[in-house]
Amino acid sequence: MYANRLMKSGMLKNILLILIFFVGCFFIPDCFVSRHVTTGMLGVAIITILYALAFVRMVKVIKITPLFLWVFLYSIFWLMYQFFYSALAWHDWIGYISFLLLFFIVSQQEFGENELRQYYFIGSMAGMVMGTWGLLQYFELVQAYYTSVPVTGSFENPAGLAIFLSGLLPCSLYFTREGKMRYKMWGIVTSLLAIWVILLSNSRTGILIMIVLCILYVCQNISFPPRHRFVNKFLFLGIVLFLFVGLYFWKKDSADGRMLIWLCSLDMFGDHWFFGIGSGKFQAEYMLYQADFFQWHPDSMFMMLADNVNNPFNEYLKVLVEYGIIGFSMVVMILVHLVKVCKANRDKVFLFPVFGCILAVMLAACFSYPLNYPSIVLIFVFSVAIVNSCYFSVWKVKKRICVKGVAVGLVVFSLLFSRIVYCYGRSEYEWCKAARFSLEGRSEEMLPSYKEIYDWMRRDGLFLYNYGAELYQVKRYSESLKILKECASRFNDEDVQQILAKDYIQLGMYSEAKECLLLAAAMCPVRFVPLYELMNLHLRIKDFTEAKRYARIIIDKPVKINSSRIRKIKKAAKVLLE
């Protein structure tokens, strides 16, 4: 009864929203391997389950919209896809199901201007806390998680922080138009803080989004004569184009590196254009395509820019590669319906911050990987759900038996889902503990822990890589080889190939070791270690001609970033040739 009163008054929703933002955005205890992602994802899952249990106590009508139907259809496609092409780990499943459940619950509610103002305040408050965190990191008062640009907030790199602040900037800008001075000052202070920290982050994506949102804010608050509208649109496009060009030349090497990634990703799509390569398969297949690219283009301008890659830096391209034209078409239909409902509600000024949040994440998806961060996905899903609740075309299911059936189904599903969340969270906690003890030289002692959690973590490529590396350290080469081969089917890069080669060498399988090292060298042509290992391999089998050939390649190879290790490798090559 008390829960019903809280839910109807909106207090319980606000409490749960604050909890979701706090746990999903700021709570990053050092007890998980992926502390910047796992904690937020598990936190959102747990509080969404509580939200669902509170929701079923008061649900009387089920609202269905065309946008919801497309999301549901895509979810069915996604679920069926997993049985045939899946490489997704449990944390991917938990994240998708949590946000789908949250989208459904929020979509069933009504949102008026007063209620949304409370949500905008919570959003601007989250932005202020995160911005203050980033500012303290810049002045070296608290720990940063990225060395070259020490402005990360709770993220592991500045791009995540910049996108997060950009996504919440519309919530702060909303209050700058309020009549009361205290609201106006709150909006100005939080907006300026977000803009300052975004600029300090040096994130091109975040800066681009911030400038676009500020331009749109100015256009909304200044009345232009009708005859100037075309000129204003042309001017806006010109400014955006100028920003694109300027940001490209600001970090040209980084931008060119992304062009390489997009070219190789399009090659992947060309080979698997209809159904795609499979969910989560990008990080297993991409480096093979990059190696193939450099074998066909040995003098490419991208040679010095290549590195290990596990994301295409474009969420739309990732969908295209992994799900093919079928999955991409469904995503396009979802976005089309989203744009339709936004246009239908463009006269509702109080919804503009929601539109801005959606636009910010959609722009970020063109140049980065915002969907990797639970806090940013939370902003996007909540905003889309609010827009969906305002859909102009709604079918309402009022039959008591249907509504109660949905409520019972939600309760049962939530209880089963909570068990999965607990088991996965405990497994990653044990993995983190085992990895930490292994770094202290207790690898042999920790192997039973790896084996115990293997069933839950076997779909996580990073876990398999870590497990295989620990087995190599304790000289269990056959077991390490087996785990790393499994790893390569889910997560494959130059480092994986190098450890595979070491296992093969210890087992006396030199031809297989050479294949792995050649592949590693082709994946990242700028690296010296694979060539050095190839030189040593040929010395081991007493093929001195080939060893000297690789020594010559090492000496002639240009250096991107000099280091003591590279100098040591070049010195060893010179000694061999002398």
C-alpha positions as CSV (number, residue, x, y, z in Angstrom):
1,M,0.0,0.0,0.0
2,Y,2.8,2.4,0.9
3,A,4.6,1.5,-2.3
4,N,1.5,2.3,-4.3
5,R,1.3,5.8,-2.7
6,L,4.9,6.5,-3.3
7,M,4.6,5.3,-7.0
8,K,1.5,7.4,-7.6
9,S,3.1,10.5,-6.0
10,G,6.1,10.1,-8.2
11,M,8.5,10.0,-5.2
12,L,9.4,6.3,-5.7
13,K,10.2,6.9,-9.3
14,N,12.5,9.8,-8.4
15,I,14.2,7.7,-5.7
16,L,14.8,4.8,-8.1
17,L,16.0,7.2,-10.9
18,I,18.5,8.8,-8.5
19,L,19.6,5.3,-7.4
20,I,20.0,4.2,-11.1
21,F,22.1,7.3,-11.9
22,F,24.2,7.0,-8.8
23,V,25.0,3.3,-9.2
24,G,25.1,3.4,-13.0
25,C,27.3,6.5,-13.2
26,F,29.4,7.0,-10.1
27,F,29.8,3.7,-8.3
28,I,33.0,2.0,-9.5
29,P,34.5,-0.1,-6.7
30,D,37.7,-1.8,-7.5
31,C,36.3,-5.3,-7.2
32,F,35.6,-6.1,-10.9
33,V,38.0,-6.5,-13.8
34,S,35.9,-4.1,-15.9
35,R,35.1,-1.8,-13.0
36,H,34.1,1.2,-15.3
37,V,31.4,-1.0,-17.0
38,T,30.5,-4.0,-14.9
39,T,29.5,-2.1,-11.7
40,G,27.2,0.3,-13.6
41,M,25.7,-2.5,-15.6
42,L,25.0,-4.7,-12.6
43,G,23.7,-1.7,-10.6
44,V,21.3,-0.7,-13.4
45,A,20.1,-4.3,-13.6
46,I,19.4,-4.6,-9.9
47,I,17.6,-1.3,-9.6
48,T,15.6,-2.0,-12.8
49,I,14.4,-5.3,-11.2
50,L,13.3,-3.3,-8.1
51,Y,11.6,-0.8,-10.5
52,A,9.8,-3.6,-12.2
53,L,8.5,-5.1,-8.9
54,A,7.2,-1.7,-7.8
55,F,5.7,-1.1,-11.3
56,V,3.6,-4.4,-11.3
57,R,1.8,-3.3,-8.1
58,M,0.1,-0.3,-9.8
59,V,-0.1,-1.2,-13.5
60,K,-3.6,-1.1,-14.9
61,V,-3.1,-0.4,-18.6
62,I,-0.5,-1.7,-21.0
63,K,0.4,0.9,-23.7
64,I,1.7,-0.3,-27.1
65,T,3.1,2.1,-29.7
66,P,4.6,1.5,-33.2
67,L,8.0,2.4,-31.8
68,F,7.6,-0.2,-29.0
69,L,6.6,-2.8,-31.6
70,W,9.7,-2.2,-33.6
71,V,11.9,-2.4,-30.5
72,F,10.1,-5.6,-29.6
73,L,10.6,-7.0,-33.1
74,Y,14.3,-6.2,-33.1
75,S,14.6,-7.8,-29.7
76,I,13.0,-11.0,-31.0
77,F,15.4,-10.9,-33.9
78,W,18.3,-10.3,-31.6
79,L,17.3,-13.2,-29.3
80,M,16.9,-15.6,-32.2
81,Y,20.2,-14.5,-33.6
82,Q,22.0,-15.5,-30.5
83,F,21.2,-19.2,-31.1
84,F,22.9,-19.2,-34.4
85,Y,25.6,-16.5,-34.5
86,S,26.1,-15.6,-30.9
87,A,29.5,-14.7,-29.3
88,L,28.0,-12.5,-26.6
89,A,29.2,-12.7,-23.0
90,W,26.8,-12.8,-20.1
91,H,27.4,-9.1,-19.4
92,D,26.1,-8.2,-22.9
93,W,22.9,-10.2,-22.2
94,I,22.4,-8.6,-18.8
95,G,22.9,-5.1,-20.2
96,Y,20.5,-5.6,-23.1
97,I,17.8,-7.2,-21.0
98,S,18.1,-4.6,-18.2
99,F,17.7,-1.7,-20.6
100,L,14.9,-3.3,-22.6
101,L,13.0,-3.9,-19.3
102,L,13.7,-0.3,-18.2
103,F,12.4,1.0,-21.6
104,F,9.2,-1.0,-21.2
105,I,8.5,0.2,-17.7
106,V,9.2,3.9,-18.3
107,S,7.2,3.8,-21.6
108,Q,4.1,2.8,-19.6
109,Q,4.1,6.0,-17.6
110,E,2.8,9.5,-18.2
111,F,5.1,12.5,-18.2
112,G,4.0,16.0,-17.8
113,E,6.0,19.2,-17.7
114,N,6.3,19.3,-13.9
115,E,7.4,15.7,-13.7
116,L,10.0,16.1,-16.4
117,R,11.3,19.2,-14.7
118,Q,12.2,16.9,-11.7
119,Y,14.0,14.5,-14.0
120,Y,15.9,17.3,-15.7
121,F,17.0,18.5,-12.3
122,I,18.3,15.0,-11.5
123,G,20.0,14.8,-14.8
124,S,21.7,18.2,-14.4
125,M,22.7,17.3,-10.8
126,A,24.3,14.1,-12.2
127,G,26.1,16.2,-14.8
128,M,27.3,18.6,-12.1
129,V,28.7,15.8,-9.9
130,M,30.5,14.2,-12.8
131,G,31.8,17.5,-14.1
132,T,33.1,18.3,-10.6
133,W,34.8,14.9,-10.5
134,G,36.5,15.6,-13.8
135,L,37.6,19.1,-12.7
136,L,39.1,17.6,-9.5
137,Q,41.0,15.1,-11.6
138,Y,42.3,17.9,-13.8
139,F,43.8,19.7,-10.8
140,E,45.2,16.3,-9.6
141,L,43.1,16.3,-6.4
142,V,41.6,12.9,-7.1
143,Q,42.7,9.9,-9.1
144,A,42.3,9.9,-12.9
145,Y,42.0,6.8,-15.0
146,Y,43.8,8.0,-18.1
147,T,47.3,9.3,-18.0
148,S,47.7,11.6,-21.1
149,V,44.4,13.5,-20.4
150,P,43.6,13.3,-16.7
151,V,39.9,14.2,-17.0
152,T,37.8,11.0,-17.0
153,G,35.3,11.2,-14.2
154,S,34.1,7.6,-13.5
155,F,35.1,6.5,-17.0
156,E,38.4,4.9,-18.1
157,N,39.0,7.6,-20.8
158,P,38.0,11.2,-21.5
159,A,35.7,10.4,-24.4
160,G,33.2,8.6,-22.1
161,L,33.1,11.6,-19.7
162,A,32.7,14.1,-22.6
163,I,29.8,12.2,-24.2
164,F,28.1,11.7,-20.8
165,L,28.3,15.5,-20.0
166,S,27.1,16.3,-23.6
167,G,24.2,13.9,-23.2
168,L,23.1,15.7,-20.0
169,L,23.9,19.3,-21.1
170,P,20.3,19.8,-22.5
171,C,19.0,19.2,-18.9
172,S,21.1,22.0,-17.6
173,L,20.3,24.3,-20.5
174,Y,16.6,23.8,-19.8
175,F,16.9,25.7,-16.5
176,T,18.6,28.7,-18.1
177,R,15.2,29.7,-19.6
178,E,13.3,29.5,-16.2
179,G,11.8,32.6,-14.8
180,K,13.0,32.2,-11.2
181,M,16.5,33.4,-10.7
182,R,17.6,30.4,-8.6
183,Y,16.7,28.0,-11.4
184,K,18.3,30.2,-14.0
185,M,21.5,30.4,-12.0
186,W,21.5,26.6,-11.5
187,G,21.2,26.1,-15.2
188,I,23.9,28.6,-16.0
189,V,26.4,27.2,-13.5
190,T,25.9,23.5,-14.4
191,S,25.9,24.3,-18.1
192,L,29.2,26.2,-17.9
193,L,30.7,23.5,-15.7
194,A,29.8,20.8,-18.2
195,I,31.2,22.9,-21.2
196,W,34.4,23.6,-19.3
197,V,35.1,20.0,-18.5
198,I,34.2,18.9,-22.0
199,L,36.8,21.3,-23.4
200,L,39.3,20.1,-20.8
201,S,38.7,16.5,-21.9
202,N,40.1,17.2,-25.5
203,S,37.4,14.8,-26.8
204,R,36.6,15.8,-30.4
205,T,33.3,13.9,-30.3
206,G,32.3,15.5,-27.0
207,I,33.2,19.0,-28.2
208,L,31.4,18.5,-31.5
209,I,28.2,17.4,-29.7
210,M,28.5,20.3,-27.2
211,I,28.8,22.9,-29.9
212,V,25.9,21.5,-31.9
213,L,23.6,21.5,-28.9
214,C,24.6,25.0,-28.0
215,I,23.8,26.2,-31.5
216,L,20.4,24.5,-31.4
217,Y,19.8,26.1,-28.0
218,V,20.5,29.5,-29.4
219,C,18.2,28.9,-32.4
220,Q,15.4,27.8,-30.1
221,N,15.6,31.0,-28.1
222,I,16.0,33.5,-30.8
223,S,13.2,34.3,-33.2
224,F,14.3,34.6,-36.8
225,P,12.1,36.1,-39.6
226,P,10.6,33.3,-41.9
227,R,12.6,34.6,-44.8
228,H,15.8,33.9,-43.0
229,R,15.1,30.3,-42.1
230,F,16.8,28.9,-45.2
231,V,19.8,31.1,-44.6
232,N,20.0,30.0,-40.9
233,K,19.8,26.3,-41.9
234,F,22.6,26.8,-44.5
235,L,24.7,28.7,-41.9
236,F,24.2,25.9,-39.3
237,L,25.3,23.2,-41.8
238,G,28.3,25.4,-42.7
239,I,29.3,25.7,-39.1
240,V,29.0,21.9,-38.5
241,L,31.0,21.2,-41.7
242,F,33.7,23.6,-40.5
243,L,33.8,21.8,-37.1
244,F,34.2,18.5,-38.8
245,V,37.2,19.7,-40.9
246,G,38.7,21.5,-37.9
247,L,38.4,18.6,-35.5
248,Y,39.8,16.2,-38.2
249,F,43.0,18.3,-38.5
250,W,43.2,18.8,-34.7
251,K,44.1,15.1,-34.3
252,K,44.8,14.0,-37.9
253,D,46.6,10.7,-37.1
254,S,43.7,9.6,-34.9
255,A,41.2,10.5,-37.5
256,D,43.1,8.7,-40.2
257,G,43.3,5.6,-37.9
258,R,39.5,5.6,-37.7
259,M,39.3,5.8,-41.5
260,L,41.4,2.6,-41.6
261,I,39.0,0.9,-39.1
262,W,36.0,2.0,-41.2
263,L,37.5,0.7,-44.4
264,C,38.3,-2.7,-42.9
265,S,34.8,-2.8,-41.3
266,L,33.2,-2.2,-44.7
267,D,35.2,-5.1,-46.1
268,M,33.8,-7.2,-43.3
269,F,30.3,-6.1,-44.2
270,G,30.9,-6.8,-47.9
271,D,31.7,-10.4,-47.1
272,H,28.7,-10.9,-44.7
273,W,26.3,-8.3,-46.0
274,F,23.0,-10.1,-45.4
275,F,23.1,-11.6,-41.9
276,G,26.4,-10.1,-40.7
277,I,29.2,-11.9,-39.0
278,G,27.3,-12.5,-35.7
279,S,26.7,-10.8,-32.4
280,G,29.9,-9.8,-30.6
281,K,32.1,-11.2,-33.5
282,F,33.6,-7.9,-34.5
283,Q,36.5,-8.2,-32.0
284,A,37.1,-11.8,-33.1
285,E,37.2,-11.0,-36.9
286,Y,38.4,-7.4,-37.3
287,M,42.1,-7.9,-36.8
288,L,42.1,-10.6,-39.4
289,Y,40.7,-8.2,-41.9
290,Q,43.2,-5.5,-40.9
291,A,46.1,-8.0,-41.4
292,D,44.7,-8.9,-44.8
293,F,44.4,-5.2,-45.7
294,F,48.1,-4.6,-45.0
295,Q,49.2,-7.7,-46.9
296,W,47.4,-6.3,-49.9
297,H,48.6,-2.7,-49.3
298,P,52.1,-3.0,-47.9
299,D,52.9,0.7,-48.6
300,S,49.6,2.0,-47.1
301,M,49.6,5.4,-45.5
302,F,47.8,3.7,-42.5
303,M,50.8,1.4,-41.8
304,M,52.1,3.6,-38.9
305,L,48.6,4.1,-37.4
306,A,47.5,0.5,-37.0
307,D,46.9,-0.9,-33.6
308,N,44.8,-3.5,-31.8
309,V,41.1,-2.7,-32.4
310,N,38.0,-4.2,-30.8
311,N,35.4,-1.5,-31.8
312,P,34.7,0.2,-35.1
313,F,34.2,3.7,-33.4
314,N,30.8,3.8,-35.1
315,E,27.8,2.1,-33.5
316,Y,25.8,2.1,-36.8
317,L,28.7,0.5,-38.6
318,K,29.0,-2.1,-35.9
319,V,25.3,-3.1,-36.3
320,L,25.8,-3.3,-40.0
321,V,28.8,-5.6,-39.7
322,E,27.5,-7.8,-36.9
323,Y,23.8,-8.1,-38.0
324,G,24.0,-7.4,-41.7
325,I,21.4,-5.5,-43.7
326,I,18.5,-7.3,-41.9
327,G,19.4,-6.0,-38.4
328,F,20.5,-2.6,-39.7
329,S,17.1,-2.1,-41.5
330,M,15.3,-2.8,-38.2
331,V,17.5,-0.2,-36.4
332,V,16.8,2.3,-39.1
333,M,13.0,1.7,-38.7
334,I,13.3,2.3,-35.0
335,L,15.2,5.5,-35.6
336,V,12.6,6.6,-38.3
337,H,9.7,6.1,-35.8
338,L,11.8,7.9,-33.1
339,V,12.2,10.9,-35.4
340,K,8.5,10.8,-36.3
341,V,7.4,11.0,-32.7
342,C,9.9,13.8,-32.0
343,K,8.6,15.8,-34.9
344,A,5.0,15.2,-33.8
345,N,5.8,16.7,-30.3
346,R,8.1,19.5,-31.5
347,D,5.6,22.1,-30.2
348,K,6.1,20.8,-26.6
349,V,9.0,23.0,-25.5
350,F,9.4,21.0,-22.2
351,L,10.4,17.9,-24.3
352,F,13.3,19.7,-26.0
353,P,15.9,18.5,-23.4
354,V,14.8,14.9,-24.1
355,F,15.3,15.5,-27.8
356,G,18.7,17.0,-27.1
357,C,19.8,14.0,-25.0
358,I,18.8,11.6,-27.8
359,L,20.6,13.7,-30.4
360,A,23.7,13.8,-28.3
361,V,24.0,10.0,-28.0
362,M,23.1,9.5,-31.7
363,L,25.8,11.9,-32.8
364,A,28.3,10.2,-30.4
365,A,27.4,6.9,-32.0
366,C,28.8,8.2,-35.3
367,F,32.4,8.6,-34.0
368,S,32.7,6.6,-30.8
369,Y,31.3,3.7,-28.8
370,P,28.8,5.3,-26.3
371,L,26.8,2.0,-26.1
372,N,29.7,0.5,-24.2
373,Y,29.0,2.7,-21.2
374,P,25.9,1.8,-19.1
375,S,25.5,5.4,-17.9
376,I,25.3,6.8,-21.4
377,V,22.9,4.0,-22.5
378,L,20.8,4.8,-19.5
379,I,20.5,8.4,-20.6
380,F,19.5,7.3,-24.1
381,V,17.0,4.6,-23.1
382,F,15.3,6.8,-20.5
383,S,15.0,9.6,-23.1
384,V,13.6,7.3,-25.8
385,A,11.2,5.8,-23.3
386,I,9.9,9.3,-22.4
387,V,9.4,10.2,-26.1
388,N,7.7,6.8,-26.7
389,S,5.2,7.6,-23.9
390,C,4.2,10.7,-25.8
391,Y,3.6,8.8,-29.0
392,F,0.6,10.1,-31.0
393,S,-0.6,6.5,-31.9
394,V,-1.2,4.3,-28.9
395,W,-3.0,1.0,-28.4
396,K,-4.1,0.4,-24.8
397,V,-4.6,-3.1,-23.4
398,K,-7.1,-2.8,-20.5
399,K,-8.3,-6.3,-20.1
400,R,-7.6,-7.3,-16.5
401,I,-6.5,-10.8,-17.3
402,C,-3.9,-9.5,-19.9
403,V,-2.6,-6.8,-17.6
404,K,-2.3,-9.2,-14.7
405,G,-0.6,-11.8,-17.0
406,V,2.0,-9.2,-17.9
407,A,2.5,-8.3,-14.2
408,V,2.9,-11.9,-13.2
409,G,5.3,-12.5,-16.1
410,L,7.4,-9.5,-15.1
411,V,7.6,-10.7,-11.5
412,V,8.7,-14.2,-12.5
413,F,11.2,-12.9,-15.1
414,S,12.6,-10.4,-12.7
415,L,13.3,-13.1,-10.1
416,L,15.0,-15.4,-12.6
417,F,16.9,-12.5,-14.0
418,S,18.1,-11.5,-10.6
419,R,19.7,-14.9,-10.2
420,I,21.6,-14.5,-13.4
421,V,22.8,-11.0,-12.3
422,Y,24.0,-12.4,-9.0
423,C,25.8,-15.4,-10.5
424,Y,27.6,-13.2,-13.1
425,G,28.5,-10.5,-10.6
426,R,30.0,-13.1,-8.3
427,S,32.0,-14.7,-11.1
428,E,33.6,-11.5,-12.3
429,Y,34.3,-10.6,-8.6
430,E,36.2,-13.9,-8.3
431,W,38.0,-13.3,-11.6
432,C,39.2,-9.9,-10.4
433,K,40.4,-11.4,-7.1
434,A,42.2,-14.3,-8.9
435,A,43.8,-11.9,-11.4
436,R,45.1,-9.7,-8.6
437,F,46.6,-12.6,-6.7
438,S,48.2,-13.8,-10.0
439,L,50.0,-10.5,-10.4
440,E,51.5,-11.2,-7.0
441,G,53.1,-14.4,-8.4
442,R,50.4,-16.8,-7.1
443,S,49.2,-18.0,-10.6
444,E,49.4,-21.7,-9.8
445,E,47.3,-21.2,-6.6
446,M,44.7,-19.2,-8.5
447,L,44.1,-21.7,-11.3
448,P,41.3,-23.6,-9.5
449,S,39.4,-20.2,-9.2
450,Y,39.7,-19.7,-13.0
451,K,38.4,-23.2,-13.5
452,E,35.5,-22.7,-11.2
453,I,34.2,-19.6,-12.9
454,Y,35.0,-20.8,-16.4
455,D,31.4,-21.9,-17.2
456,W,30.1,-18.4,-16.5
457,M,32.9,-16.5,-18.0
458,R,33.8,-18.7,-21.1
459,R,32.0,-16.3,-23.5
460,D,34.1,-13.3,-22.3
461,G,37.2,-13.1,-24.6
462,L,39.2,-11.0,-22.2
463,F,38.7,-13.7,-19.5
464,L,39.8,-16.4,-21.8
465,Y,42.9,-14.4,-22.8
466,N,43.7,-13.9,-19.1
467,Y,43.1,-17.5,-18.3
468,G,45.3,-18.7,-21.2
469,A,48.1,-16.3,-20.3
470,E,48.1,-17.6,-16.7
471,L,48.2,-21.2,-17.9
472,Y,51.2,-20.3,-20.0
473,Q,52.9,-18.7,-17.0
474,V,52.7,-21.9,-15.0
475,K,54.0,-23.9,-18.1
476,R,50.7,-25.7,-18.8
477,Y,51.2,-25.2,-22.5
478,S,48.6,-27.6,-23.9
479,E,45.9,-26.3,-21.7
480,S,46.9,-22.7,-22.5
481,L,46.8,-23.5,-26.2
482,K,43.3,-24.9,-25.9
483,I,41.9,-21.9,-24.0
484,L,43.6,-19.4,-26.3
485,K,42.2,-21.0,-29.4
486,E,38.8,-20.6,-27.8
487,C,39.7,-17.0,-27.0
488,A,40.6,-16.3,-30.7
489,S,37.1,-17.3,-31.7
490,R,35.7,-14.4,-29.5
491,F,38.6,-12.0,-29.0
492,N,41.5,-12.0,-31.4
493,D,44.4,-9.5,-31.7
494,E,48.2,-9.3,-31.9
495,D,48.7,-10.1,-28.2
496,V,46.6,-13.3,-28.5
497,Q,48.6,-14.4,-31.5
498,Q,51.9,-13.8,-29.7
499,I,50.9,-16.0,-26.7
500,L,49.6,-18.7,-29.1
501,A,53.0,-18.6,-30.8
502,K,54.8,-19.0,-27.5
503,D,52.6,-22.1,-26.6
504,Y,53.4,-23.6,-30.0
505,I,57.1,-23.0,-29.6
506,Q,57.2,-24.7,-26.2
507,L,55.3,-27.7,-27.7
508,G,57.8,-27.9,-30.6
509,M,55.2,-26.9,-33.2
510,Y,57.4,-24.3,-35.0
511,S,55.5,-24.0,-38.3
512,E,52.2,-23.2,-36.4
513,A,54.2,-20.7,-34.2
514,K,55.6,-19.0,-37.3
515,E,52.0,-18.6,-38.8
516,C,50.9,-16.9,-35.5
517,L,53.8,-14.5,-35.5
518,L,53.4,-13.6,-39.2
519,L,49.7,-12.9,-38.5
520,A,50.6,-10.8,-35.5
521,A,53.1,-8.8,-37.5
522,A,50.6,-8.2,-40.2
523,M,47.9,-7.2,-37.7
524,C,50.0,-4.3,-36.4
525,P,52.9,-3.6,-38.8
526,V,54.2,-0.8,-36.6
527,R,55.1,-3.3,-33.8
528,F,58.6,-4.7,-33.4
529,V,58.0,-7.6,-31.0
530,P,56.5,-10.1,-33.6
531,L,59.4,-9.5,-35.9
532,Y,61.8,-10.0,-33.0
533,E,60.1,-13.2,-32.0
534,L,60.3,-14.4,-35.7
535,M,64.0,-13.7,-35.7
536,N,64.5,-15.7,-32.5
537,L,62.3,-18.6,-33.8
538,H,64.5,-19.0,-36.8
539,L,67.6,-18.9,-34.6
540,R,66.0,-21.6,-32.5
541,I,65.6,-23.9,-35.5
542,K,69.0,-22.9,-36.8
543,D,67.6,-21.2,-40.0
544,F,70.2,-18.4,-39.9
545,T,69.4,-17.0,-43.4
546,E,65.8,-16.3,-42.4
547,A,66.8,-15.0,-39.0
548,K,69.2,-12.5,-40.6
549,R,66.4,-11.4,-43.1
550,Y,64.2,-10.5,-40.2
551,A,67.1,-8.8,-38.4
552,R,67.5,-6.6,-41.5
553,I,63.8,-5.8,-41.5
554,I,64.0,-4.8,-37.9
555,I,66.9,-2.5,-38.5
556,D,65.3,-0.8,-41.5
557,K,61.9,-0.5,-39.9
558,P,60.9,3.1,-38.9
559,V,60.0,3.7,-35.3
560,K,56.7,5.4,-34.4
561,I,57.5,5.9,-30.6
562,N,61.0,5.1,-29.4
563,S,61.4,3.1,-26.2
564,S,64.0,1.1,-24.4
565,R,62.5,-2.1,-25.6
566,I,62.7,-1.1,-29.3
567,R,66.3,0.0,-28.8
568,K,67.1,-3.4,-27.3
569,I,65.4,-5.2,-30.2
570,K,67.3,-3.2,-32.8
571,K,70.6,-3.7,-30.9
572,A,70.0,-7.5,-30.9
573,A,69.3,-7.4,-34.6
574,K,72.6,-5.5,-35.3
575,V,74.5,-8.0,-33.2
576,L,73.1,-10.9,-35.3
577,L,74.1,-9.2,-38.6
578,E,77.6,-8.5,-37.3
